Amino acid sequence: MFVVHLNAYSSSGGFGGCDVPTGFDYLLSLFMGDPSIDIARIINPKNIKNIKSKEERDKLFIQLIYCLAFAEEKEPFKRDAEEALDYAGRRIGLNESLYFNYCKAQLLSAFEKAEKYGITDAECLKQLKEGVLPLVQKGKYKKSKLVVYEIIPSAKCPELSNQMFNLALLSESEVFKRMDKINFAKHLKNDGLLSDQGLNEFLKSDEASEN
């Protein structure tokens, strides 16, 4: 299959580029502004390893939320957020992998939180597109700051550094429960996304211990 390097969704002002197969559907996606191109680029494991810092990682995670909101509200192909993710998975040939399933679950959860926090309107989308989190706009956490939260600290499990499936969107007033972290880590280990050593290091840490 021939591959051509194209800038991601040029008509909508997307960010960056990715390698996508040629063909009418892909070229149409490019020119019509398909966010699945950017989603595929960001979650591609080959690109994850090139992320240089926590700040860059968090910005990309926020831009993924923007892509899902764009798909849900504006994208001309009439795909919702889940369909945009599935299409992105097919673009990089990972749509049936456990890696992709974890990415999909975490990103859909983050997008649902974004809707709950009221940050998917036009003004907030401008900030999300730049990789900046607005303040919570509605609900019990209104006016609270939002954070990109690392579920399993990469300081304890470096193998999870920069993995989008290890991130969550939370207000600064919320807490990720200890047992939820432990169960998540065990699921990752059972599904081959976290090593035995990584799990053991996490379970020995303060993050996993009783307060």
C-alpha atoms as one frame of an Amber mdcrd trajectory, in Angstrom:
protein
   0.000   0.000   0.000   1.344   3.405  -0.964   1.673   5.979   1.815   1.794
   9.733   1.428   2.651  12.302   4.113  -0.139  14.847   4.469  -0.953  17.623
   6.914  -3.790  16.663   9.200  -7.151  18.234   8.571  -6.024  21.315   6.776
  -9.465  22.729   6.072 -10.281  22.886   9.790  -6.888  24.092  10.927  -5.708
  20.822  12.430  -2.399  20.346  14.182   0.475  18.377  12.707   0.578  15.578
  10.160   0.495  11.822   9.853   1.143   9.062   7.373  -2.121   7.930   5.839
  -2.830   5.532   2.949  -3.759   7.152  -0.338  -7.130   6.730  -1.958 -10.250
   8.783  -2.559 -11.685   8.263   0.936  -8.474   9.379   2.635  -7.957  12.367
   0.371 -11.578  13.387   0.861 -11.080  13.044   4.622  -8.063  15.302   4.434
  -9.696  18.095   2.486 -13.015  17.929   4.340 -11.344  18.164   7.735 -11.563
  14.691   9.272 -10.338  14.700  12.922  -9.672  10.950  12.824  -6.434  11.797
  10.990  -5.111  13.725  13.983  -6.447  11.133  16.439  -4.589   8.408  14.541
  -1.381  10.441  14.512  -1.442  11.145  18.245  -2.312   7.637  19.486   0.006
   5.853  17.052   2.501   4.000  19.323   5.336   5.008  16.984   4.618   8.653
  17.810   3.977   8.177  21.538   7.636   7.339  22.114   8.667  10.669  20.583
   6.812  12.804  23.133   9.462  14.831  24.964   7.749  16.098  28.103   4.731
  15.919  30.381   3.612  19.291  29.013   3.670  18.027  25.437   1.842  14.844
  26.466  -0.888  16.760  28.289  -1.334  19.152  25.372  -1.822  16.235  22.977
  -4.345  14.612  25.324  -6.324  17.851  25.455  -6.194  18.117  21.664  -7.590
  14.585  21.423 -10.592  15.778  23.452 -10.920  18.653  20.965 -10.872  16.188
  18.056 -13.706  14.177  19.608 -15.744  17.314  20.289 -15.112  18.485  16.726
 -16.300  15.129  15.386 -19.418  15.240  17.538 -20.452  18.781  16.656 -18.964
  19.919  13.367 -17.263  17.180  11.426 -18.897  16.858   7.975 -18.660  13.050
   7.824 -21.407  12.771  10.463 -19.378  10.486  12.714 -19.808  10.789  16.452
 -16.877  10.694  18.876 -16.812   6.898  19.128 -16.979   6.438  15.373 -14.157
   8.947  14.879 -12.017   6.929  17.287 -12.840   3.663  15.536 -11.958   5.194
  12.193  -8.657   6.427  13.634  -7.908   2.925  14.922  -8.476   1.482  11.476
  -6.194   4.085   9.955  -3.241   2.735  11.958  -4.364  -0.907  11.888  -4.884
  -1.174  15.642  -8.671  -1.026  15.968  -8.863  -4.610  17.284  -5.921  -4.347
  19.686  -6.124  -4.119  23.470  -3.937  -1.026  23.275  -6.510   0.738  21.125
  -9.422  -0.445  23.267  -7.828   1.110  26.355  -7.109   4.356  24.497 -10.669
   4.446  23.216 -12.200   3.853  26.652 -10.107   6.551  28.359 -10.632   9.107
  25.616 -14.395   8.577  25.516 -14.447   8.934  29.295 -12.483  12.196  29.023
 -14.835  13.483  26.332 -17.888  12.644  28.445 -16.280  14.517  31.337 -15.624
  17.483  29.050 -19.321  17.584  28.156 -20.266  17.267  31.821 -17.956  20.167
  32.689 -19.472  22.277  29.890 -16.226  22.840  27.994 -17.329  21.751  24.516
 -18.945  25.007  23.386 -17.390  27.159  20.678 -15.321  29.365  22.992 -13.928
  26.462  25.002 -13.157  24.515  21.831 -10.766  27.277  20.785  -8.772  26.661
  23.963  -8.920  22.873  23.667  -7.601  23.094  20.122  -4.531  24.909  21.469
  -4.051  22.252  24.138  -5.299  24.493  26.956  -7.940  23.434  29.484 -10.680
  25.992  30.242 -12.222  26.319  33.683 -15.218  24.103  34.446 -18.270  25.910
  33.084 -21.116  24.103  34.827 -21.995  21.633  37.561 -20.760  21.250  41.125
 -17.164  22.025  40.144 -18.007  25.222  38.215 -15.026  27.625  37.969 -12.631
  24.893  39.157  -9.436  24.252  37.235  -9.172  21.101  35.163  -6.114  18.850
  35.084  -4.795  15.999  32.990  -4.367  13.305  35.624  -1.875  10.449  35.343
  -3.655   7.403  36.778  -0.592   5.196  37.353   2.378   7.506  38.058   5.031
   7.067  35.396   7.618   7.844  38.074   6.811   4.384  39.440   6.020   2.787
  36.062   8.161   4.458  33.372   6.768   2.055  30.783   3.486   3.983  31.002
   5.123   7.344  30.295   3.129   9.313  27.724   0.490   6.608  27.258  -2.837
   8.260  26.503  -4.722   5.330  28.042  -3.113   6.184  31.403  -4.586   9.696
  31.501  -7.880  11.092  32.750  -9.590  14.474  32.775 -10.480  15.673  36.282
 -11.258  18.883  38.087  -8.663  19.789  40.690 -11.337  19.152  43.348 -11.825
  15.497  42.390  -9.885  12.467  43.602  -9.104   9.271  41.708  -9.871   6.498
  44.189  -6.998   4.293  45.358  -8.801   1.020  44.623  -9.729   2.248  41.148
  -6.039   2.835  40.474  -5.102  -0.604  41.761  -7.780  -2.336  39.711  -6.771
  -0.374  36.625  -3.126  -1.372  37.077  -4.091  -5.028  37.478  -6.193  -4.910
  34.321  -3.278  -3.375  32.417  -0.982  -6.128  33.668  -3.452  -8.891  32.774
  -3.843  -7.451  29.274  -0.105  -7.163  28.654   0.142  -3.372  28.859   2.004
  -3.309  32.185   4.807  -5.651  33.242   4.884  -7.684  36.455   7.695  -5.433
  37.682   5.721  -2.317  36.874   2.672  -3.572  38.743   4.749  -4.563  41.768
   6.512  -1.195  41.855   3.167   0.584  41.759   1.622  -1.607  44.465   4.569
  -0.814  46.763   4.172   2.936  46.250   2.340   5.480  48.380  -0.221   5.858
  45.587  -1.437   2.307  46.200  -1.036   2.130  49.981  -3.662   2.794  52.611
  -3.574   6.348  54.021
